[in-house]
Amino acid sequence: MTLILRSWQGAAAVVLCLAALASLPLMAADAPSPFGTGTVVLVFLMIAGAAAISFTKLSQPLLATILFVAAHLAVWLLLAGIAGNEGKATLAFFLMLAASWLLAWRCVAVLSHLRPKSGAGDTFLRLLIPAIFGVWILILWEAATRGAGIPFIILPPPSAIGARLAGSVPILWADVQQTIFKAVLFGYVVGCASGFVVAILADRIAFLRRGLLPIGNMVSALPIIGVAPIMVMWFGFDWQSKAAVVIIMTFFPMLVNTVAGLAASGAMERDLMRSYASDYWQTLVKLRLPAAMPFIFNALKINSTLALIGAIVAEFFGTPIVGMGFRISTEIGRMNVDMVWAEIAVAALIGSVFYGVVALGERATTFWHPSNRGG
Amino acid sequence: MNNAPSSVVSASKLGLTFETGDGPVHALSNVDLTVNKGDFVSFIGPSGCGKTTFLRVIADLEKATSGEITVNGMTPEEARKSRSYGYVFQAPALYPWRTIEKNIALPLEIMGYSSVDRKARIERTLDLVNLSGFGKKYPWQLSGGMQQRASIARALAFDADLLLMDEPFGALDEIVRDHLNEQLLKLWARTEKTICFVTHSIPEAVYLSTKIVVMSPRPGRVTDVIESTLPRERPLEIRETPEFLEIAHRVREGLRAGHSYEE
């Protein structure tokens, strides 16, 4: 019993192997190019062997390496075998896929418990574990779509999306330039900066604070779908109208967060500044803005994702024949879903980088905050 | 402009009433007091007796509602604007995004001292509170006692002759507090500043002060002013002497008298 508990994934993988053995072959009888016997034996041996090894008391890094190699080599053979046999995969095929997935799971579980001594090893593991995780999402997606023959229009396999991505770099680059470098960046910078400036004005001038903030809350609730076509009417088809949508979307989160942040400094700290006869601007720069930084970065992070959504959705309502939103809306009409997915992948990548850069800036600026300073 | 050159703080018939939802609260009433240059004056009394409020009135952090008060011969507001006092709060109130050095530099930056001057003053005041070598640390990397010493250094960094201290060691343990009290006396002797010190510890008040102001609550008023007969040079052992205990006894009597009519 304890033996099984040491690696329940290994035990489950063995059971799946036996079940697959009982329901061979891996491809339907009418498949044009079924698996060779040698390949099938190799896959079974690798998975069953690695599963067996996972019960032993081998050193953890060695065990992780064996599991890593076996699981990925086996699944690579399985995926390679689909070529020419799309939609012909049998239950045995998916049982073996599940078995190799369990081994990869075991591998990640082992890796997660490793405590490397060197900093480089630690960084390597921190990258490797999510990478294995992400790759397996793609592997399962690829095997499910191609093995079971899911229609391309419903869900294209990642390999097709990747091929489309690699083959359309000039188009994607032009779209990125139009949507990200013009609409998103311009709108983000102007929206965040003006939200910040108005927050300081509202702090200084009571009637703005009491009049504008409630209105601001209302405007921030405006649906983007309603605002976007109006902005196109006002500012034309090109990127300026999309930047306007982004400005509207990013302005109020920044305003509201900065106003809250300016109120975040403590009474004692403000008394201290008063005892120095510090004037409004000195107190603002030396106390209240540093104390507001966690709030301001919160807004910058929220806005980094809002800006991307705003610019892409706004392009659905009229645009020159370039841009990520334009591409998505036209290619879906032409049934080129792989192109749509390619744009989604690019948007996800850029959004992550954008967010990451802001988060790095936050770490550098608010290192002193209890949530960042660690230990 | 100053008719009593030796008096740093002088209050007569001072009163302060807070208007609250439950009616007026008399935080201070009819306070008459003079603090002379070079004095170490402690304010002692139960919580709510207005000792902190009185300190805040001197600092122009609160406004008196009746009576007169002058600080260095000026109104408290003028005194604050001419930066004539340093204030040490109950908590260190150091800015976590600044190193200890930079925290001490804060008032100097605001008051426009040159960067060369700033550097010299930071070094001098860090040495004064025995924190040399800790200038590059952040406040959250230091212990509570060290943080409070840094906040005293910050109050000493600019040329204010008056130091206002509001229960600065209240949150620290007995051992650290003894140590800091001893250091504070040395510092007072070296710098010849006038110190107003709020506390609710009788031994602390007697050990430190040349003058002890006993206050009682509701309304906050002065019940006794005790001139200490202890010498200015005070080792910690002085707290065992009959003279010390005699003064402590008088303070305790004063506090009890302030309480009696309430019950």
Interface residues (C-beta under 8 A of the other chain):
Chain A: G266 M268 E269 D271 L272 M273 R274 S275 Y276 A277 S278 Q282 K286 L287 P290 M293 T366 F367 W368 H369 P370 R373
Chain B: A59 D60 L61 R80 K81 S82 R83 Y85 G86 Y87 F89 Q90 A91 A93 Y95 P96 W97 L106 P107 E109 I110 M111 Y138 W140
